[in-house]
């Protein structure tokens, strides 16, 4: 695009790209599906109330069915019994879809390090935003939603998105591991 083109256009003429317009529209019209499993679900419910109003972000419609939702908020610990149900709900959501793991239990299994609890929702579905806390406050969920909006607004479309995903995966594979296993047994 030539530099200074916007100065030669008539007043009121809007310049943008399809990616920016689509990203803005997607981020402002998200329909969440709440997957409340434990105490964090109460904080999600409180976030939808009058004090922390999700309607100002275009999220007042909560999906009664996964086929109407594009955001899954996993709130609480995920048991081995609920993991297939969560995956089924995620698979029924239309593309594009996003996931927020709300609370330490949904993010890492929390204090429940046993056979019955999945050690993080990312073992079942791909997670976009991890929200720490036990339980996280509604203000923290609102912040996570705003960060997700920013991520969605800057998501590329089509072949550009596929190339971006490939580059990110290659960069992550080149990173050194976070920990090194012990060379001697305990």
N, C-alpha and C positions, 0 to 999 in steps of 0.2 A: 504494500500500500504506500503510495507516495506520501512523504512527510508534508503536513499542512493541509491535507485534503479536507479535513473538517472545517477549516477556515473558509473554504470556497463554497460550502453547502449553505442552503438557506436556513434561517433560524428555525428551530423546532425539528430538525432532521436528526434522527437517532442512528448512531453507528454502533454496531455490536456484531458478534459472531453467533452462529447457531448454537455453538457449544455453551456460550455464556447465557443465552436466553433459555436454553433447555435446562442448564444447571440451576439457574435462578428459579424457574418454574418447578422443577423437581424438589428443590429444597424448601419451597414455600407451600407445597401441597402434599406433605407426607401423611400417610394414614397408618398409625401405629397399631400393632397387635401386641398386647401385653401378655407375657408368659410369666405370670407371677407364681412363684413356687414357695416362697418363705416370707420372712419379715420385710424384705425389701419391697414386696408388692404393696405394702401399706404406704410407703413413700411414693411409689408411682401413682397410687390413687390420690394422694394428697397433692401431687404435682398437677393433676388435672382439675383441681378445685379452684375456687375464686381467687385465692391469694397468689397462687402460681399458675397462671392461666396459659394453657397450651394453645388456646384458640388464636392467640396473637401470632403464632408461628404456623397457622394453617393446619393444626393437628387436632382440631376439636372432634373430628370423626374418628372414632376407634373402630377398627375392623371387627365386625361380629364373626367374620369368616376370614381365614388366611388369604383367600382369593381377592379380598378387597384391601389388604394391607401391603405396605412396602417397607415397613420398619418393624423389626421384632425387638422388643425390650425384654431380655431375659433377666428377671429379678429374683435372685435367691439361688439356693443350692439345687443342682441338677442331679437327681438320683439316677442310677442305672436303669430303673424302671421307666422313668420319664424321658430318657434320652431318645429312644426311638420315636416317641410322640413329638418331641421338639423337632427332630429331623423331618418328620412327616409334615408338620406345619410349615417349616421352612421351605420344603420342596413344593408345597402348594402355593406359596406366595409368588406373584408375578415378578418378572424382571423389570427394572433393576430393583434389588432389595438390599437392605442394610440391617445390621444387628448391633445392638448395644448390650454388652454384658454389664449388668448393674450390680455392684456389690462385690466384695472380696470372694464370696462363695461362688458366684457365677463366673468370676474371672479366673480363680485358681483353686477352687474347692474349699478355700477358707480353712477353718480349724478342723474341718471334717476330712481328715486324711485316712479314709478307710475304703473298704471294697464297695460300699454301697453308693458312694458319691463320686460323680465324674469330676476329675480335677481340672475343671475349666470348661466353659461352654465351647471354646474353640476346638475341642476334641470332637464335637458333634457338628457344629456349623461354623462358617467363617465369621469372625467377629471384626467389626470395623472400629468400635470405640470401647475401651475398657474403662469402667467407672469404679474407682476404689471406694472403700468405706464399709462400715458395718453398723447400721445401714447407712448408705449415702443420703444426704439431705436432698430435698427437692431442688434446692438451688444448684446442687452439683449435677443433678440430672438435666436441669435447664442448660447448664454450661456444656454438658456433653452433647446435648441436642444442637446447640449453636456451633460446636466444633464439627459435628457431623454435617450441618448445613454448609459450613465452609468447605469441607471435603467434597461434598456433592457438587457445589458450585464450580469447583476446579477439576472435576472429573472430565476427562476427554471422551469423545464419542467415536464409535466405529473402529476403523483401522488404527487411528491414533491411540485409542484406549488399549487395544490389543498390544501395540508396540510398547506403550507405557508399562503395562503389566509385565511383559517379557523383560524389559529393562530392570524393573524393580526386583523381580525374582532373581535375575542374574546378579544384581548387586547384593542381595541378601545372601546368596550362596557363596559369594566371595568374602563375606565377613568372617572374621575368626570366631570360634566358639566362645561362649560366655564363660564356660568353666572347662577345666581339663580333668578327666577322670584320674583317680589315684592309680599309681602304678603298682602299689602293694595293697593287698586286701586289708580290711580292718583288723 
